[in-house]
Amino acid sequence: MPELLIYKSKVQEIAKREGFRIASDFYEALSKKVEELIMRAIEKARAENKKTLSAKYLE
């Protein structure tokens, strides 16, 4: 399994609080989504010649 960008324990907390369990493949898929989101934000910042990622690049 590749290095995860998310904390499993925090994801489990949310799922458990809502009455859900988590399949083993969920963590890696979620981590990949987070990486994609970060990369899109980087592309947007680069387009504006910025070196700082901010919340506006998540939209």
N, CA, C and O atoms as a Maestro MAE file, in Angstrom:
{
 s_m_m2io_version
 :::
 2.0.0
}

f_m_ct {
 s_m_title
 :::
 protein
 m_atom[236] {
  # First column is atom index #
  i_m_mmod_type
  r_m_x_coord
  r_m_y_coord
  r_m_z_coord
  i_m_residue_number
  s_m_chain_name
  s_m_pdb_residue_name
  s_m_pdb_atom_name
  i_m_atomic_number
  :::
  1 25 0.853 -1.179 0.000 1 A "MET " " N  " 7
  2 3 0.000 0.000 0.000 1 A "MET " " CA " 6
  3 2 0.901 1.245 0.000 1 A "MET " " C  " 6
  4 15 1.825 1.347 0.807 1 A "MET " " O  " 8
  5 25 0.628 2.172 -0.895 2 A "PRO " " N  " 7
  6 3 1.417 3.415 -0.932 2 A "PRO " " CA " 6
  7 2 1.157 4.261 0.310 2 A "PRO " " C  " 6
  8 15 0.203 4.030 1.053 2 A "PRO " " O  " 8
  9 25 2.019 5.239 0.515 3 A "GLU " " N  " 7
  10 3 1.856 6.143 1.649 3 A "GLU " " CA " 6
  11 2 0.543 6.917 1.518 3 A "GLU " " C  " 6
  12 15 0.226 7.446 0.452 3 A "GLU " " O  " 8
  13 25 -0.203 6.976 2.596 4 A "LEU " " N  " 7
  14 3 -1.493 7.656 2.589 4 A "LEU " " CA " 6
  15 2 -1.340 9.118 2.963 4 A "LEU " " C  " 6
  16 15 -0.488 9.474 3.778 4 A "LEU " " O  " 8
  17 25 -2.166 9.964 2.365 5 A "LEU " " N  " 7
  18 3 -2.181 11.397 2.665 5 A "LEU " " CA " 6
  19 2 -3.235 11.742 3.712 5 A "LEU " " C  " 6
  20 15 -3.422 12.908 4.058 5 A "LEU " " O  " 8
  21 25 -3.911 10.734 4.202 6 A "ILE " " N  " 7
  22 3 -4.981 10.950 5.171 6 A "ILE " " CA " 6
  23 2 -4.692 10.123 6.429 6 A "ILE " " C  " 6
  24 15 -3.903 9.179 6.391 6 A "ILE " " O  " 8
  25 25 -5.325 10.480 7.521 7 A "TYR " " N  " 7
  26 3 -5.221 9.701 8.758 7 A "TYR " " CA " 6
  27 2 -6.379 8.715 8.814 7 A "TYR " " C  " 6
  28 15 -7.545 9.108 8.860 7 A "TYR " " O  " 8
  29 25 -6.043 7.433 8.810 8 A "LYS " " N  " 7
  30 3 -7.080 6.404 8.870 8 A "LYS " " CA " 6
  31 2 -7.966 6.595 10.099 8 A "LYS " " C  " 6
  32 15 -9.187 6.466 10.020 8 A "LYS " " O  " 8
  33 25 -7.344 6.900 11.225 9 A "SER " " N  " 7
  34 3 -8.103 7.010 12.474 9 A "SER " " CA " 6
  35 2 -9.160 8.111 12.411 9 A "SER " " C  " 6
  36 15 -10.249 7.956 12.962 9 A "SER " " O  " 8
  37 25 -8.846 9.215 11.745 10 A "LYS " " N  " 7
  38 3 -9.809 10.315 11.634 10 A "LYS " " CA " 6
  39 2 -10.959 9.938 10.708 10 A "LYS " " C  " 6
  40 15 -12.114 10.279 10.965 10 A "LYS " " O  " 8
  41 25 -10.631 9.232 9.628 11 A "VAL " " N  " 7
  42 3 -11.663 8.762 8.699 11 A "VAL " " CA " 6
  43 2 -12.573 7.768 9.427 11 A "VAL " " C  " 6
  44 15 -13.795 7.821 9.290 11 A "VAL " " O  " 8
  45 25 -11.969 6.867 10.198 12 A "GLN " " N  " 7
  46 3 -12.739 5.885 10.955 12 A "GLN " " CA " 6
  47 2 -13.650 6.565 11.971 12 A "GLN " " C  " 6
  48 15 -14.791 6.142 12.161 12 A "GLN " " O  " 8
  49 25 -13.159 7.606 12.619 13 A "GLU " " N  " 7
  50 3 -13.968 8.362 13.587 13 A "GLU " " CA " 6
  51 2 -15.252 8.875 12.956 13 A "GLU " " C  " 6
  52 15 -16.342 8.721 13.507 13 A "GLU " " O  " 8
  53 25 -15.100 9.487 11.792 14 A "ILE " " N  " 7
  54 3 -16.269 10.058 11.103 14 A "ILE " " CA " 6
  55 2 -17.233 8.956 10.691 14 A "ILE " " C  " 6
  56 15 -18.439 9.063 10.917 14 A "ILE " " O  " 8
  57 25 -16.705 7.902 10.088 15 A "ALA " " N  " 7
  58 3 -17.553 6.804 9.634 15 A "ALA " " CA " 6
  59 2 -18.280 6.152 10.807 15 A "ALA " " C  " 6
  60 15 -19.482 5.893 10.733 15 A "ALA " " O  " 8
  61 25 -17.552 5.889 11.879 16 A "LYS " " N  " 7
  62 3 -18.152 5.249 13.056 16 A "LYS " " CA " 6
  63 2 -19.241 6.129 13.654 16 A "LYS " " C  " 6
  64 15 -20.310 5.643 14.023 16 A "LYS " " O  " 8
  65 25 -18.961 7.436 13.749 17 A "ARG " " N  " 7
  66 3 -19.942 8.372 14.292 17 A "ARG " " CA " 6
  67 2 -21.248 8.336 13.497 17 A "ARG " " C  " 6
  68 15 -22.332 8.515 14.053 17 A "ARG " " O  " 8
  69 25 -21.128 8.103 12.190 18 A "GLU " " N  " 7
  70 3 -22.300 8.072 11.319 18 A "GLU " " CA " 6
  71 2 -22.875 6.664 11.148 18 A "GLU " " C  " 6
  72 15 -23.835 6.464 10.404 18 A "GLU " " O  " 8
  73 25 -22.277 5.689 11.848 19 A "GLY " " N  " 7
  74 3 -22.802 4.325 11.817 19 A "GLY " " CA " 6
  75 2 -22.319 3.495 10.644 19 A "GLY " " C  " 6
  76 15 -23.000 2.555 10.234 19 A "GLY " " O  " 8
  77 25 -21.151 3.823 10.094 20 A "PHE " " N  " 7
  78 3 -20.617 3.109 8.940 20 A "PHE " " CA " 6
  79 2 -19.306 2.409 9.276 20 A "PHE " " C  " 6
  80 15 -18.588 2.794 10.198 20 A "PHE " " O  " 8
  81 25 -19.019 1.372 8.500 21 A "ARG " " N  " 7
  82 3 -17.724 0.716 8.529 21 A "ARG " " CA " 6
  83 2 -17.012 1.096 7.240 21 A "ARG " " C  " 6
  84 15 -17.622 1.648 6.325 21 A "ARG " " O  " 8
  85 25 -15.715 0.798 7.173 22 A "ILE " " N  " 7
  86 3 -14.923 1.203 6.014 22 A "ILE " " CA " 6
  87 2 -14.253 -0.021 5.391 22 A "ILE " " C  " 6
  88 15 -13.594 -0.800 6.079 22 A "ILE " " O  " 8
  89 25 -14.431 -0.177 4.086 23 A "ALA " " N  " 7
  90 3 -13.765 -1.255 3.350 23 A "ALA " " CA " 6
  91 2 -12.279 -0.925 3.220 23 A "ALA " " C  " 6
  92 15 -11.901 0.247 3.199 23 A "ALA " " O  " 8
  93 25 -11.453 -1.938 3.135 24 A "SER " " N  " 7
  94 3 -10.001 -1.736 3.111 24 A "SER " " CA " 6
  95 2 -9.518 -0.910 1.916 24 A "SER " " C  " 6
  96 15 -8.495 -0.233 2.011 24 A "SER " " O  " 8
  97 25 -10.229 -0.955 0.811 25 A "ASP " " N  " 7
  98 3 -9.790 -0.208 -0.374 25 A "ASP " " CA " 6
  99 2 -10.165 1.279 -0.320 25 A "ASP " " C  " 6
  100 15 -9.711 2.065 -1.151 25 A "ASP " " O  " 8
  101 25 -10.987 1.658 0.654 26 A "PHE " " N  " 7
  102 3 -11.464 3.037 0.738 26 A "PHE " " CA " 6
  103 2 -10.345 4.031 1.018 26 A "PHE " " C  " 6
  104 15 -10.300 5.102 0.414 26 A "PHE " " O  " 8
  105 25 -9.441 3.682 1.934 27 A "TYR " " N  " 7
  106 3 -8.377 4.607 2.340 27 A "TYR " " CA " 6
  107 2 -7.476 5.007 1.174 27 A "TYR " " C  " 6
  108 15 -7.179 6.187 0.985 27 A "TYR " " O  " 8
  109 25 -7.047 4.022 0.399 28 A "GLU " " N  " 7
  110 3 -6.173 4.321 -0.735 28 A "GLU " " CA " 6
  111 2 -6.908 5.168 -1.775 28 A "GLU " " C  " 6
  112 15 -6.333 6.105 -2.330 28 A "GLU " " O  " 8
  113 25 -8.173 4.844 -2.038 29 A "ALA " " N  " 7
  114 3 -8.955 5.612 -3.005 29 A "ALA " " CA " 6
  115 2 -9.154 7.049 -2.523 29 A "ALA " " C  " 6
  116 15 -9.060 7.985 -3.317 29 A "ALA " " O  " 8
  117 25 -9.425 7.230 -1.242 30 A "LEU " " N  " 7
  118 3 -9.595 8.573 -0.675 30 A "LEU " " CA " 6
  119 2 -8.294 9.351 -0.761 30 A "LEU " " C  " 6
  120 15 -8.296 10.535 -1.100 30 A "LEU " " O  " 8
  121 25 -7.199 8.701 -0.458 31 A "SER " " N  " 7
  122 3 -5.888 9.352 -0.525 31 A "SER " " CA " 6
  123 2 -5.582 9.811 -1.955 31 A "SER " " C  " 6
  124 15 -5.035 10.894 -2.161 31 A "SER " " O  " 8
  125 25 -5.937 8.987 -2.931 32 A "LYS " " N  " 7
  126 3 -5.732 9.369 -4.336 32 A "LYS " " CA " 6
  127 2 -6.570 10.587 -4.699 32 A "LYS " " C  " 6
  128 15 -6.106 11.476 -5.413 32 A "LYS " " O  " 8
  129 25 -7.808 10.629 -4.205 33 A "LYS " " N  " 7
  130 3 -8.677 11.794 -4.457 33 A "LYS " " CA " 6
  131 2 -8.074 13.060 -3.852 33 A "LYS " " C  " 6
  132 15 -8.111 14.127 -4.465 33 A "LYS " " O  " 8
  133 25 -7.525 12.937 -2.661 34 A "VAL " " N  " 7
  134 3 -6.890 14.083 -2.000 34 A "VAL " " CA " 6
  135 2 -5.692 14.548 -2.831 34 A "VAL " " C  " 6
  136 15 -5.497 15.747 -3.026 34 A "VAL " " O  " 8
  137 25 -4.895 13.604 -3.314 35 A "GLU " " N  " 7
  138 3 -3.744 13.970 -4.148 35 A "GLU " " CA " 6
  139 2 -4.190 14.679 -5.424 35 A "GLU " " C  " 6
  140 15 -3.574 15.663 -5.833 35 A "GLU " " O  " 8
  141 25 -5.255 14.188 -6.054 36 A "GLU " " N  " 7
  142 3 -5.782 14.836 -7.259 36 A "GLU " " CA " 6
  143 2 -6.239 16.253 -6.952 36 A "GLU " " C  " 6
  144 15 -5.995 17.170 -7.737 36 A "GLU " " O  " 8
  145 25 -6.893 16.437 -5.831 37 A "LEU " " N  " 7
  146 3 -7.366 17.760 -5.417 37 A "LEU " " CA " 6
  147 2 -6.193 18.712 -5.208 37 A "LEU " " C  " 6
  148 15 -6.248 19.872 -5.615 37 A "LEU " " O  " 8
  149 25 -5.149 18.224 -4.580 38 A "ILE " " N  " 7
  150 3 -3.951 19.037 -4.360 38 A "ILE " " CA " 6
  151 2 -3.303 19.404 -5.696 38 A "ILE " " C  " 6
  152 15 -2.908 20.552 -5.898 38 A "ILE " " O  " 8
  153 25 -3.194 18.448 -6.596 39 A "MET " " N  " 7
  154 3 -2.567 18.716 -7.887 39 A "MET " " CA " 6
  155 2 -3.369 19.735 -8.702 39 A "MET " " C  " 6
  156 15 -2.785 20.581 -9.379 39 A "MET " " O  " 8
  157 25 -4.691 19.660 -8.641 40 A "ARG " " N  " 7
  158 3 -5.518 20.664 -9.342 40 A "ARG " " CA " 6
  159 2 -5.296 22.043 -8.738 40 A "ARG " " C  " 6
  160 15 -5.227 23.037 -9.461 40 A "ARG " " O  " 8
  161 25 -5.186 22.105 -7.417 41 A "ALA " " N  " 7
  162 3 -4.934 23.389 -6.748 41 A "ALA " " CA " 6
  163 2 -3.572 23.943 -7.166 41 A "ALA " " C  " 6
  164 15 -3.431 25.146 -7.383 41 A "ALA " " O  " 8
  165 25 -2.589 23.085 -7.276 42 A "ILE " " N  " 7
  166 3 -1.259 23.512 -7.720 42 A "ILE " " CA " 6
  167 2 -1.317 24.073 -9.132 42 A "ILE " " C  " 6
  168 15 -0.703 25.102 -9.416 42 A "ILE " " O  " 8
  169 25 -2.043 23.413 -10.012 43 A "GLU " " N  " 7
  170 3 -2.188 23.906 -11.393 43 A "GLU " " CA " 6
  171 2 -2.827 25.290 -11.409 43 A "GLU " " C  " 6
  172 15 -2.383 26.165 -12.154 43 A "GLU " " O  " 8
  173 25 -3.852 25.498 -10.606 44 A "LYS " " N  " 7
  174 3 -4.527 26.797 -10.558 44 A "LYS " " CA " 6
  175 2 -3.597 27.877 -10.010 44 A "LYS " " C  " 6
  176 15 -3.560 28.992 -10.530 44 A "LYS " " O  " 8
  177 25 -2.849 27.545 -8.963 45 A "ALA " " N  " 7
  178 3 -1.908 28.511 -8.390 45 A "ALA " " CA " 6
  179 2 -0.811 28.851 -9.392 45 A "ALA " " C  " 6
  180 15 -0.429 30.012 -9.541 45 A "ALA " " O  " 8
  181 25 -0.318 27.841 -10.067 46 A "ARG " " N  " 7
  182 3 0.727 28.052 -11.081 46 A "ARG " " CA " 6
  183 2 0.239 28.989 -12.188 46 A "ARG " " C  " 6
  184 15 0.984 29.846 -12.663 46 A "ARG " " O  " 8
  185 25 -1.018 28.814 -12.591 47 A "ALA " " N  " 7
  186 3 -1.594 29.653 -13.640 47 A "ALA " " CA " 6
  187 2 -1.634 31.124 -13.229 47 A "ALA " " C  " 6
  188 15 -1.634 32.014 -14.079 47 A "ALA " " O  " 8
  189 25 -1.668 31.370 -11.925 48 A "GLU " " N  " 7
  190 3 -1.678 32.738 -11.403 48 A "GLU " " CA " 6
  191 2 -0.297 33.161 -10.896 48 A "GLU " " C  " 6
  192 15 -0.160 34.187 -10.229 48 A "GLU " " O  " 8
  193 25 0.717 32.366 -11.217 49 A "ASN " " N  " 7
  194 3 2.094 32.631 -10.772 49 A "ASN " " CA " 6
  195 2 2.200 32.772 -9.257 49 A "ASN " " C  " 6
  196 15 2.941 33.617 -8.755 49 A "ASN " " O  " 8
  197 25 1.464 31.952 -8.544 50 A "LYS " " N  " 7
  198 3 1.500 31.956 -7.083 50 A "LYS " " CA " 6
  199 2 2.261 30.729 -6.591 50 A "LYS " " C  " 6
  200 15 2.279 29.695 -7.259 50 A "LYS " " O  " 8
  201 25 2.883 30.843 -5.436 51 A "LYS " " N  " 7
  202 3 3.609 29.738 -4.823 51 A "LYS " " CA " 6
  203 2 2.948 29.270 -3.530 51 A "LYS " " C  " 6
  204 15 3.450 28.373 -2.853 51 A "LYS " " O  " 8
  205 25 1.827 29.883 -3.200 52 A "THR " " N  " 7
  206 3 1.111 29.525 -1.984 52 A "THR " " CA " 6
  207 2 -0.263 28.979 -2.359 52 A "THR " " C  " 6
  208 15 -1.023 29.625 -3.081 52 A "THR " " O  " 8
  209 25 -0.571 27.789 -1.863 53 A "LEU " " N  " 7
  210 3 -1.887 27.226 -2.094 53 A "LEU " " CA " 6
  211 2 -2.840 27.799 -1.057 53 A "LEU " " C  " 6
  212 15 -2.525 27.838 0.132 53 A "LEU " " O  " 8
  213 25 -3.986 28.237 -1.505 54 A "SER " " N  " 7
  214 3 -5.006 28.744 -0.587 54 A "SER " " CA " 6
  215 2 -6.344 28.069 -0.898 54 A "SER " " C  " 6
  216 15 -6.486 27.378 -1.907 54 A "SER " " O  " 8
  217 25 -7.294 28.276 -0.037 55 A "ALA " " N  " 7
  218 3 -8.596 27.632 -0.171 55 A "ALA " " CA " 6
  219 2 -9.272 27.925 -1.499 55 A "ALA " " C  " 6
  220 15 -10.014 27.087 -2.010 55 A "ALA " " O  " 8
  221 25 -9.029 29.097 -2.063 56 A "LYS " " N  " 7
  222 3 -9.686 29.461 -3.320 56 A "LYS " " CA " 6
  223 2 -9.323 28.515 -4.454 56 A "LYS " " C  " 6
  224 15 -10.082 28.386 -5.415 56 A "LYS " " O  " 8
  225 25 -8.175 27.851 -4.360 57 A "TYR " " N  " 7
  226 3 -7.751 26.920 -5.412 57 A "TYR " " CA " 6
  227 2 -8.422 25.550 -5.293 57 A "TYR " " C  " 6
  228 15 -8.214 24.680 -6.139 57 A "TYR " " O  " 8
  229 25 -9.211 25.362 -4.264 58 A "LEU " " N  " 7
  230 3 -9.955 24.103 -4.110 58 A "LEU " " CA " 6
  231 2 -11.303 24.154 -4.812 58 A "LEU " " C  " 6
  232 15 -11.985 23.136 -4.930 58 A "LEU " " O  " 8
  233 25 -11.680 25.313 -5.269 59 A "GLU " " N  " 7
  234 3 -12.991 25.471 -5.924 59 A "GLU " " CA " 6
  235 2 -12.924 25.025 -7.363 59 A "GLU " " C  " 6
  236 15 -13.927 25.084 -8.074 59 A "GLU " " O  " 8
  :::
 }
 m_bond[235] {
  # First column is bond index #
  i_m_from
  i_m_to
  i_m_order
  :::
  1 1 2 1
  2 2 3 1
  3 3 4 2
  4 3 5 1
  5 5 6 1
  6 6 7 1
  7 7 8 2
  8 7 9 1
  9 9 10 1
  10 10 11 1
  11 11 12 2
  12 11 13 1
  13 13 14 1
  14 14 15 1
  15 15 16 2
  16 15 17 1
  17 17 18 1
  18 18 19 1
  19 19 20 2
  20 19 21 1
  21 21 22 1
  22 22 23 1
  23 23 24 2
  24 23 25 1
  25 25 26 1
  26 26 27 1
  27 27 28 2
  28 27 29 1
  29 29 30 1
  30 30 31 1
  31 31 32 2
  32 31 33 1
  33 33 34 1
  34 34 35 1
  35 35 36 2
  36 35 37 1
  37 37 38 1
  38 38 39 1
  39 39 40 2
  40 39 41 1
  41 41 42 1
  42 42 43 1
  43 43 44 2
  44 43 45 1
  45 45 46 1
  46 46 47 1
  47 47 48 2
  48 47 49 1
  49 49 50 1
  50 50 51 1
  51 51 52 2
  52 51 53 1
  53 53 54 1
  54 54 55 1
  55 55 56 2
  56 55 57 1
  57 57 58 1
  58 58 59 1
  59 59 60 2
  60 59 61 1
  61 61 62 1
  62 62 63 1
  63 63 64 2
  64 63 65 1
  65 65 66 1
  66 66 67 1
  67 67 68 2
  68 67 69 1
  69 69 70 1
  70 70 71 1
  71 71 72 2
  72 71 73 1
  73 73 74 1
  74 74 75 1
  75 75 76 2
  76 75 77 1
  77 77 78 1
  78 78 79 1
  79 79 80 2
  80 79 81 1
  81 81 82 1
  82 82 83 1
  83 83 84 2
  84 83 85 1
  85 85 86 1
  86 86 87 1
  87 87 88 2
  88 87 89 1
  89 89 90 1
  90 90 91 1
  91 91 92 2
  92 91 93 1
  93 93 94 1
  94 94 95 1
  95 95 96 2
  96 95 97 1
  97 97 98 1
  98 98 99 1
  99 99 100 2
  100 99 101 1
  101 101 102 1
  102 102 103 1
  103 103 104 2
  104 103 105 1
  105 105 106 1
  106 106 107 1
  107 107 108 2
  108 107 109 1
  109 109 110 1
  110 110 111 1
  111 111 112 2
  112 111 113 1
  113 113 114 1
  114 114 115 1
  115 115 116 2
  116 115 117 1
  117 117 118 1
  118 118 119 1
  119 119 120 2
  120 119 121 1
  121 121 122 1
  122 122 123 1
  123 123 124 2
  124 123 125 1
  125 125 126 1
  126 126 127 1
  127 127 128 2
  128 127 129 1
  129 129 130 1
  130 130 131 1
  131 131 132 2
  132 131 133 1
  133 133 134 1
  134 134 135 1
  135 135 136 2
  136 135 137 1
  137 137 138 1
  138 138 139 1
  139 139 140 2
  140 139 141 1
  141 141 142 1
  142 142 143 1
  143 143 144 2
  144 143 145 1
  145 145 146 1
  146 146 147 1
  147 147 148 2
  148 147 149 1
  149 149 150 1
  150 150 151 1
  151 151 152 2
  152 151 153 1
  153 153 154 1
  154 154 155 1
  155 155 156 2
  156 155 157 1
  157 157 158 1
  158 158 159 1
  159 159 160 2
  160 159 161 1
  161 161 162 1
  162 162 163 1
  163 163 164 2
  164 163 165 1
  165 165 166 1
  166 166 167 1
  167 167 168 2
  168 167 169 1
  169 169 170 1
  170 170 171 1
  171 171 172 2
  172 171 173 1
  173 173 174 1
  174 174 175 1
  175 175 176 2
  176 175 177 1
  177 177 178 1
  178 178 179 1
  179 179 180 2
  180 179 181 1
  181 181 182 1
  182 182 183 1
  183 183 184 2
  184 183 185 1
  185 185 186 1
  186 186 187 1
  187 187 188 2
  188 187 189 1
  189 189 190 1
  190 190 191 1
  191 191 192 2
  192 191 193 1
  193 193 194 1
  194 194 195 1
  195 195 196 2
  196 195 197 1
  197 197 198 1
  198 198 199 1
  199 199 200 2
  200 199 201 1
  201 201 202 1
  202 202 203 1
  203 203 204 2
  204 203 205 1
  205 205 206 1
  206 206 207 1
  207 207 208 2
  208 207 209 1
  209 209 210 1
  210 210 211 1
  211 211 212 2
  212 211 213 1
  213 213 214 1
  214 214 215 1
  215 215 216 2
  216 215 217 1
  217 217 218 1
  218 218 219 1
  219 219 220 2
  220 219 221 1
  221 221 222 1
  222 222 223 1
  223 223 224 2
  224 223 225 1
  225 225 226 1
  226 226 227 1
  227 227 228 2
  228 227 229 1
  229 229 230 1
  230 230 231 1
  231 231 232 2
  232 231 233 1
  233 233 234 1
  234 234 235 1
  235 235 236 2
  :::
 }
}
